[in-house]
């Protein structure tokens, strides 16, 4: 296992993608995109995760899945 910092946002982002938590992944991605240097890493993480069936292949697709997930959760109430 690779040692990471205690609160590494990239580790949490990777975890959210792996667990198909689209809302959390989208929130973290939006936060990370403010840092120009981090953008490339975010895009790479998404492309790596896109190999899994049903995973988003782009940041736009991730955002759509997060929005859909939020809307479906709101309609359950």
Biopython code that builds the backbone (N, CA, C, O; Angstrom):
import numpy as np
from Bio.PDB.StructureBuilder import StructureBuilder

atoms = [
    (1, "UNK", "N", (0.840, -1.180, 0.000)),
    (1, "UNK", "CA", (0.000, 0.000, 0.000)),
    (1, "UNK", "C", (0.888, 1.248, 0.000)),
    (1, "UNK", "O", (1.884, 1.310, 0.720)),
    (2, "UNK", "N", (0.527, 2.208, -0.790)),
    (2, "UNK", "CA", (1.293, 3.439, -0.913)),
    (2, "UNK", "C", (0.924, 4.379, 0.226)),
    (2, "UNK", "O", (-0.256, 4.582, 0.514)),
    (3, "UNK", "N", (1.930, 4.949, 0.868)),
    (3, "UNK", "CA", (1.674, 5.890, 1.950)),
    (3, "UNK", "C", (1.224, 7.221, 1.348)),
    (3, "UNK", "O", (1.856, 7.758, 0.439)),
    (4, "UNK", "N", (0.134, 7.728, 1.870)),
    (4, "UNK", "CA", (-0.379, 9.028, 1.445)),
    (4, "UNK", "C", (-0.500, 9.927, 2.662)),
    (4, "UNK", "O", (-0.430, 9.456, 3.798)),
    (5, "UNK", "N", (-0.678, 11.201, 2.432)),
    (5, "UNK", "CA", (-0.903, 12.104, 3.543)),
    (5, "UNK", "C", (-2.238, 11.779, 4.182)),
    (5, "UNK", "O", (-3.095, 11.150, 3.561)),
    (6, "UNK", "N", (-2.411, 12.201, 5.403)),
    (6, "UNK", "CA", (-3.597, 11.822, 6.155)),
    (6, "UNK", "C", (-4.898, 12.252, 5.481)),
    (6, "UNK", "O", (-5.881, 11.511, 5.495)),
    (7, "UNK", "N", (-4.906, 13.413, 4.907)),
    (7, "UNK", "CA", (-6.126, 13.933, 4.283)),
    (7, "UNK", "C", (-5.863, 14.277, 2.827)),
    (7, "UNK", "O", (-6.102, 15.407, 2.401)),
    (8, "UNK", "N", (-5.384, 13.332, 2.078)),
    (8, "UNK", "CA", (-5.055, 13.536, 0.677)),
    (8, "UNK", "C", (-6.339, 13.554, -0.151)),
    (8, "UNK", "O", (-7.019, 12.533, -0.250)),
    (9, "UNK", "N", (-6.681, 14.695, -0.745)),
    (9, "UNK", "CA", (-7.917, 14.761, -1.525)),
    (9, "UNK", "C", (-7.908, 13.830, -2.736)),
    (9, "UNK", "O", (-8.965, 13.362, -3.157)),
    (10, "UNK", "N", (-6.733, 13.556, -3.300)),
    (10, "UNK", "CA", (-6.666, 12.635, -4.436)),
    (10, "UNK", "C", (-6.977, 11.211, -4.007)),
    (10, "UNK", "O", (-7.598, 10.459, -4.758)),
    (11, "UNK", "N", (-6.552, 10.834, -2.811)),
    (11, "UNK", "CA", (-6.869, 9.501, -2.305)),
    (11, "UNK", "C", (-8.376, 9.369, -2.103)),
    (11, "UNK", "O", (-8.960, 8.338, -2.435)),
    (12, "UNK", "N", (-8.998, 10.400, -1.565)),
    (12, "UNK", "CA", (-10.447, 10.377, -1.371)),
    (12, "UNK", "C", (-11.174, 10.392, -2.710)),
    (12, "UNK", "O", (-12.195, 9.724, -2.870)),
    (13, "UNK", "N", (-10.657, 11.145, -3.665)),
    (13, "UNK", "CA", (-11.240, 11.190, -5.001)),
    (13, "UNK", "C", (-11.180, 9.812, -5.657)),
    (13, "UNK", "O", (-12.167, 9.347, -6.227)),
    (14, "UNK", "N", (-10.020, 9.161, -5.574)),
    (14, "UNK", "CA", (-9.869, 7.815, -6.132)),
    (14, "UNK", "C", (-10.814, 6.829, -5.453)),
    (14, "UNK", "O", (-11.419, 5.983, -6.112)),
    (15, "UNK", "N", (-10.934, 6.943, -4.143)),
    (15, "UNK", "CA", (-11.828, 6.070, -3.401)),
    (15, "UNK", "C", (-13.277, 6.276, -3.854)),
    (15, "UNK", "O", (-14.004, 5.306, -4.070)),
    (16, "UNK", "N", (-13.692, 7.525, -3.996)),
    (16, "UNK", "CA", (-15.066, 7.818, -4.414)),
    (16, "UNK", "C", (-15.340, 7.257, -5.807)),
    (16, "UNK", "O", (-16.417, 6.716, -6.055)),
    (17, "UNK", "N", (-14.383, 7.380, -6.711)),
    (17, "UNK", "CA", (-14.553, 6.812, -8.051)),
    (17, "UNK", "C", (-14.652, 5.298, -7.989)),
    (17, "UNK", "O", (-15.503, 4.695, -8.643)),
    (18, "UNK", "N", (-13.775, 4.684, -7.195)),
    (18, "UNK", "CA", (-13.758, 3.227, -7.075)),
    (18, "UNK", "C", (-15.065, 2.694, -6.482)),
    (18, "UNK", "O", (-15.541, 1.626, -6.866)),
    (19, "UNK", "N", (-15.637, 3.453, -5.542)),
    (19, "UNK", "CA", (-16.872, 3.031, -4.879)),
    (19, "UNK", "C", (-18.128, 3.526, -5.604)),
    (19, "UNK", "O", (-19.240, 3.331, -5.115)),
    (20, "UNK", "N", (-17.960, 4.150, -6.740)),
    (20, "UNK", "CA", (-19.071, 4.691, -7.538)),
    (20, "UNK", "C", (-19.907, 5.710, -6.758)),
    (20, "UNK", "O", (-21.124, 5.787, -6.923)),
    (21, "UNK", "N", (-19.242, 6.479, -5.919)),
    (21, "UNK", "CA", (-19.901, 7.571, -5.202)),
    (21, "UNK", "C", (-19.727, 8.823, -6.057)),
    (21, "UNK", "O", (-18.835, 9.639, -5.826)),
    (22, "UNK", "N", (-20.593, 8.947, -7.036)),
    (22, "UNK", "CA", (-20.441, 10.002, -8.040)),
    (22, "UNK", "C", (-20.577, 11.388, -7.432)),
    (22, "UNK", "O", (-19.881, 12.314, -7.848)),
    (23, "UNK", "N", (-21.457, 11.544, -6.459)),
    (23, "UNK", "CA", (-21.644, 12.861, -5.843)),
    (23, "UNK", "C", (-20.374, 13.315, -5.126)),
    (23, "UNK", "O", (-19.941, 14.456, -5.292)),
    (24, "UNK", "N", (-19.782, 12.435, -4.336)),
    (24, "UNK", "CA", (-18.559, 12.790, -3.626)),
    (24, "UNK", "C", (-17.417, 13.036, -4.608)),
    (24, "UNK", "O", (-16.669, 14.002, -4.457)),
    (25, "UNK", "N", (-17.278, 12.178, -5.601)),
    (25, "UNK", "CA", (-16.211, 12.348, -6.591)),
    (25, "UNK", "C", (-16.363, 13.677, -7.328)),
    (25, "UNK", "O", (-15.373, 14.366, -7.573)),
    (26, "UNK", "N", (-17.581, 14.036, -7.676)),
    (26, "UNK", "CA", (-17.833, 15.297, -8.377)),
    (26, "UNK", "C", (-17.489, 16.485, -7.486)),
    (26, "UNK", "O", (-16.881, 17.450, -7.949)),
    (27, "UNK", "N", (-17.866, 16.425, -6.229)),
    (27, "UNK", "CA", (-17.573, 17.508, -5.293)),
    (27, "UNK", "C", (-16.063, 17.700, -5.138)),
    (27, "UNK", "O", (-15.566, 18.826, -5.177)),
    (28, "UNK", "N", (-15.347, 16.604, -4.963)),
    (28, "UNK", "CA", (-13.896, 16.690, -4.801)),
    (28, "UNK", "C", (-13.241, 17.176, -6.090)),
    (28, "UNK", "O", (-12.311, 17.982, -6.049)),
    (29, "UNK", "N", (-13.720, 16.692, -7.233)),
    (29, "UNK", "CA", (-13.157, 17.123, -8.517)),
    (29, "UNK", "C", (-13.337, 18.629, -8.692)),
    (29, "UNK", "O", (-12.412, 19.316, -9.127)),
    (30, "UNK", "N", (-14.501, 19.139, -8.362)),
    (30, "UNK", "CA", (-14.732, 20.593, -8.483)),
    (30, "UNK", "C", (-13.751, 21.374, -7.612)),
    (30, "UNK", "O", (-13.235, 22.414, -8.023)),
    (31, "UNK", "N", (-13.500, 20.870, -6.419)),
    (31, "UNK", "CA", (-12.543, 21.498, -5.522)),
    (31, "UNK", "C", (-11.125, 21.442, -6.098)),
    (31, "UNK", "O", (-10.400, 22.436, -6.064)),
    (32, "UNK", "N", (-10.737, 20.293, -6.619)),
    (32, "UNK", "CA", (-9.378, 20.111, -7.134)),
    (32, "UNK", "C", (-9.125, 20.884, -8.422)),
    (32, "UNK", "O", (-7.983, 21.249, -8.700)),
    (33, "UNK", "N", (-10.148, 21.137, -9.200)),
    (33, "UNK", "CA", (-9.955, 21.811, -10.487)),
    (33, "UNK", "C", (-9.559, 23.277, -10.341)),
    (33, "UNK", "O", (-9.133, 23.901, -11.313)),
    (34, "UNK", "N", (-9.695, 23.830, -9.142)),
    (34, "UNK", "CA", (-9.243, 25.199, -8.931)),
    (34, "UNK", "C", (-7.724, 25.301, -8.997)),
    (34, "UNK", "O", (-7.180, 26.369, -9.277)),
    (35, "UNK", "N", (-7.040, 24.190, -8.739)),
    (35, "UNK", "CA", (-5.588, 24.150, -8.805)),
    (35, "UNK", "C", (-5.180, 23.662, -10.196)),
    (35, "UNK", "O", (-5.443, 22.515, -10.559)),
    (36, "UNK", "N", (-4.551, 24.520, -10.955)),
    (36, "UNK", "CA", (-4.197, 24.200, -12.335)),
    (36, "UNK", "C", (-3.330, 22.938, -12.425)),
    (36, "UNK", "O", (-3.511, 22.126, -13.333)),
    (37, "UNK", "N", (-2.412, 22.774, -11.508)),
    (37, "UNK", "CA", (-1.516, 21.614, -11.527)),
    (37, "UNK", "C", (-2.267, 20.316, -11.234)),
    (37, "UNK", "O", (-1.857, 19.248, -11.688)),
    (38, "UNK", "N", (-3.341, 20.398, -10.493)),
    (38, "UNK", "CA", (-4.090, 19.201, -10.116)),
    (38, "UNK", "C", (-5.032, 18.729, -11.221)),
    (38, "UNK", "O", (-5.458, 17.574, -11.211)),
    (39, "UNK", "N", (-5.358, 19.588, -12.158)),
    (39, "UNK", "CA", (-6.321, 19.224, -13.213)),
    (39, "UNK", "C", (-5.899, 17.986, -13.985)),
    (39, "UNK", "O", (-6.707, 17.083, -14.204)),
    (40, "UNK", "N", (-4.655, 17.941, -14.394)),
    (40, "UNK", "CA", (-4.168, 16.800, -15.168)),
    (40, "UNK", "C", (-4.314, 15.505, -14.376)),
    (40, "UNK", "O", (-4.700, 14.474, -14.926)),
    (41, "UNK", "N", (-4.008, 15.564, -13.098)),
    (41, "UNK", "CA", (-4.136, 14.366, -12.257)),
    (41, "UNK", "C", (-5.596, 13.929, -12.135)),
    (41, "UNK", "O", (-5.889, 12.734, -12.143)),
    (42, "UNK", "N", (-6.501, 14.881, -12.022)),
    (42, "UNK", "CA", (-7.939, 14.557, -11.948)),
    (42, "UNK", "C", (-8.370, 13.863, -13.234)),
    (42, "UNK", "O", (-9.063, 12.846, -13.190)),
    (43, "UNK", "N", (-7.967, 14.402, -14.369)),
    (43, "UNK", "CA", (-8.331, 13.800, -15.653)),
    (43, "UNK", "C", (-7.759, 12.390, -15.792)),
    (43, "UNK", "O", (-8.420, 11.488, -16.307)),
    (44, "UNK", "N", (-6.512, 12.211, -15.322)),
    (44, "UNK", "CA", (-5.900, 10.876, -15.375)),
    (44, "UNK", "C", (-6.638, 9.884, -14.483)),
    (44, "UNK", "O", (-6.839, 8.732, -14.867)),
    (45, "UNK", "N", (-7.039, 10.326, -13.303)),
    (45, "UNK", "CA", (-7.779, 9.453, -12.375)),
    (45, "UNK", "C", (-9.093, 9.001, -13.016)),
    (45, "UNK", "O", (-9.479, 7.838, -12.903)),
    (46, "UNK", "N", (-9.767, 9.922, -13.681)),
    (46, "UNK", "CA", (-11.039, 9.589, -14.328)),
    (46, "UNK", "C", (-10.809, 8.597, -15.465)),
    (46, "UNK", "O", (-11.561, 7.634, -15.615)),
    (47, "UNK", "N", (-9.776, 8.830, -16.259)),
    (47, "UNK", "CA", (-9.487, 7.911, -17.361)),
    (47, "UNK", "C", (-9.118, 6.524, -16.853)),
    (47, "UNK", "O", (-9.518, 5.520, -17.444)),
    (48, "UNK", "N", (-8.366, 6.459, -15.774)),
    (48, "UNK", "CA", (-8.018, 5.157, -15.185)),
    (48, "UNK", "C", (-9.264, 4.439, -14.682)),
    (48, "UNK", "O", (-9.415, 3.233, -14.878)),
    (49, "UNK", "N", (-10.152, 5.182, -14.036)),
    (49, "UNK", "CA", (-11.374, 4.584, -13.487)),
    (49, "UNK", "C", (-12.359, 4.217, -14.596)),
    (49, "UNK", "O", (-13.216, 3.356, -14.398)),
    (50, "UNK", "N", (-12.246, 4.859, -15.759)),
    (50, "UNK", "CA", (-13.197, 4.632, -16.852)),
    (50, "UNK", "C", (-13.126, 3.219, -17.410)),
    (50, "UNK", "O", (-14.015, 2.797, -18.149)),
    (51, "UNK", "N", (-12.081, 2.490, -17.064)),
    (51, "UNK", "CA", (-11.968, 1.112, -17.545)),
    (51, "UNK", "C", (-13.012, 0.199, -16.910)),
    (51, "UNK", "O", (-13.326, -0.859, -17.456)),
    (52, "UNK", "N", (-13.548, 0.603, -15.761)),
    (52, "UNK", "CA", (-14.585, -0.179, -15.098)),
    (52, "UNK", "C", (-15.927, 0.059, -15.791)),
    (52, "UNK", "O", (-16.214, 1.180, -16.209)),
    (53, "UNK", "N", (-16.747, -0.980, -15.914)),
    (53, "UNK", "CA", (-18.067, -0.800, -16.528)),
    (53, "UNK", "C", (-18.924, 0.190, -15.727)),
    (53, "UNK", "O", (-19.021, 0.096, -14.503)),
    (54, "UNK", "N", (-19.532, 1.123, -16.425)),
    (54, "UNK", "CA", (-20.418, 2.089, -15.792)),
    (54, "UNK", "C", (-19.731, 3.312, -15.227)),
    (54, "UNK", "O", (-20.400, 4.250, -14.793)),
    (55, "UNK", "N", (-18.412, 3.321, -15.223)),
    (55, "UNK", "CA", (-17.679, 4.469, -14.691)),
    (55, "UNK", "C", (-17.644, 5.582, -15.742)),
    (55, "UNK", "O", (-17.622, 5.310, -16.942)),
    (56, "UNK", "N", (-17.639, 6.829, -15.284)),
    (56, "UNK", "CA", (-17.603, 7.945, -16.238)),
    (56, "UNK", "C", (-16.260, 8.015, -16.947)),
    (56, "UNK", "O", (-15.220, 7.705, -16.366)),
    (57, "UNK", "N", (-16.295, 8.422, -18.202)),
    (57, "UNK", "CA", (-15.058, 8.521, -18.980)),
    (57, "UNK", "C", (-14.590, 9.964, -19.131)),
    (57, "UNK", "O", (-13.569, 10.225, -19.767)),
    (58, "UNK", "N", (-15.328, 10.894, -18.551)),
    (58, "UNK", "CA", (-14.936, 12.304, -18.611)),
    (58, "UNK", "C", (-15.475, 13.032, -17.388)),
    (58, "UNK", "O", (-16.339, 12.528, -16.670)),
    (59, "UNK", "N", (-14.950, 14.214, -17.173)),
    (59, "UNK", "CA", (-15.402, 15.037, -16.056)),
    (59, "UNK", "C", (-16.862, 15.453, -16.250)),
    (59, "UNK", "O", (-17.625, 15.520, -15.286)),
    (60, "UNK", "N", (-17.238, 15.724, -17.472)),
    (60, "UNK", "CA", (-18.625, 16.109, -17.753)),
    (60, "UNK", "C", (-19.582, 14.962, -17.438)),
    (60, "UNK", "O", (-20.655, 15.173, -16.874)),
    (61, "UNK", "N", (-19.184, 13.763, -17.805)),
    (61, "UNK", "CA", (-20.019, 12.584, -17.531)),
    (61, "UNK", "C", (-20.127, 12.344, -16.023)),
    (61, "UNK", "O", (-21.192, 11.984, -15.522)),
    (62, "UNK", "N", (-19.018, 12.545, -15.303)),
    (62, "UNK", "CA", (-19.043, 12.412, -13.849)),
    (62, "UNK", "C", (-20.041, 13.397, -13.252)),
    (62, "UNK", "O", (-20.820, 13.041, -12.368)),
    (63, "UNK", "N", (-20.013, 14.623, -13.732)),
    (63, "UNK", "CA", (-20.946, 15.636, -13.223)),
    (63, "UNK", "C", (-22.398, 15.247, -13.517)),
    (63, "UNK", "O", (-23.270, 15.424, -12.667)),
    (64, "UNK", "N", (-22.657, 14.722, -14.708)),
    (64, "UNK", "CA", (-24.024, 14.287, -15.044)),
    (64, "UNK", "C", (-24.483, 13.142, -14.156)),
    (64, "UNK", "O", (-25.626, 13.126, -13.699)),
    (65, "UNK", "N", (-23.590, 12.181, -13.910)),
    (65, "UNK", "CA", (-23.943, 11.059, -13.036)),
    (65, "UNK", "C", (-24.205, 11.534, -11.607)),
    (65, "UNK", "O", (-25.111, 11.033, -10.941)),
    (66, "UNK", "N", (-23.418, 12.494, -11.139)),
    (66, "UNK", "CA", (-23.620, 13.038, -9.793)),
    (66, "UNK", "C", (-24.957, 13.756, -9.702)),
    (66, "UNK", "O", (-25.681, 13.600, -8.719)),
    (67, "UNK", "N", (-25.290, 14.542, -10.720)),
    (67, "UNK", "CA", (-26.567, 15.248, -10.736)),
    (67, "UNK", "C", (-27.730, 14.263, -10.770)),
    (67, "UNK", "O", (-28.711, 14.427, -10.044)),
    (68, "UNK", "N", (-27.619, 13.256, -11.599)),
    (68, "UNK", "CA", (-28.660, 12.232, -11.675)),
    (68, "UNK", "C", (-28.822, 11.513, -10.343)),
    (68, "UNK", "O", (-29.941, 11.276, -9.890)),
    (69, "UNK", "N", (-27.719, 11.174, -9.728)),
    (69, "UNK", "CA", (-27.747, 10.493, -8.434)),
    (69, "UNK", "C", (-28.425, 11.366, -7.378)),
    (69, "UNK", "O", (-29.244, 10.879, -6.598)),
    (70, "UNK", "N", (-28.085, 12.649, -7.356)),
    (70, "UNK", "CA", (-28.708, 13.581, -6.406)),
    (70, "UNK", "C", (-30.206, 13.684, -6.653)),
    (70, "UNK", "O", (-31.000, 13.656, -5.712)),
    (71, "UNK", "N", (-30.591, 13.805, -7.914)),
    (71, "UNK", "CA", (-32.013, 13.937, -8.242)),
    (71, "UNK", "C", (-32.795, 12.687, -7.890)),
    (71, "UNK", "O", (-33.924, 12.777, -7.407)),
    (72, "UNK", "N", (-32.215, 11.530, -8.125)),
    (72, "UNK", "CA", (-32.892, 10.291, -7.760)),
    (72, "UNK", "C", (-33.041, 10.160, -6.248)),
    (72, "UNK", "O", (-34.054, 9.659, -5.759)),
    (73, "UNK", "N", (-32.033, 10.609, -5.514)),
    (73, "UNK", "CA", (-32.100, 10.553, -4.066)),
    (73, "UNK", "C", (-33.163, 11.505, -3.540)),
    (73, "UNK", "O", (-33.857, 11.181, -2.577)),
    (74, "UNK", "N", (-33.302, 12.686, -4.163)),
    (74, "UNK", "CA", (-34.321, 13.641, -3.728)),
    (74, "UNK", "C", (-35.725, 13.139, -4.027)),
    (74, "UNK", "O", (-36.657, 13.413, -3.270)),
    (75, "UNK", "N", (-35.885, 12.406, -5.123)),
    (75, "UNK", "CA", (-37.208, 11.915, -5.494)),
    (75, "UNK", "C", (-37.671, 10.768, -4.594)),
    (75, "UNK", "O", (-38.857, 10.441, -4.565)),
    (76, "UNK", "N", (-36.739, 10.161, -3.864)),
    (76, "UNK", "CA", (-37.099, 9.081, -2.949)),
    (76, "UNK", "C", (-37.832, 9.586, -1.729)),
    (76, "UNK", "O", (-38.630, 8.854, -1.143)),
    (77, "UNK", "N", (-37.581, 10.821, -1.333)),
    (77, "UNK", "CA", (-38.187, 11.369, -0.128)),
    (77, "UNK", "C", (-39.641, 11.597, -0.244)),
    (77, "UNK", "O", (-40.272, 12.058, 0.707)),
]
sb = StructureBuilder()
sb.init_structure("model")
sb.init_model(0)
sb.init_chain("A")
sb.init_seg("    ")
for serial, (resi, resn, name, xyz) in enumerate(atoms, 1):
    if name == "N":
        sb.init_residue(resn, " ", resi, " ")
    sb.init_atom(name, np.array(xyz, "f"), 0.0, 1.0, " ", f" {name:<3s}", serial, name[0])
structure = sb.get_structure()
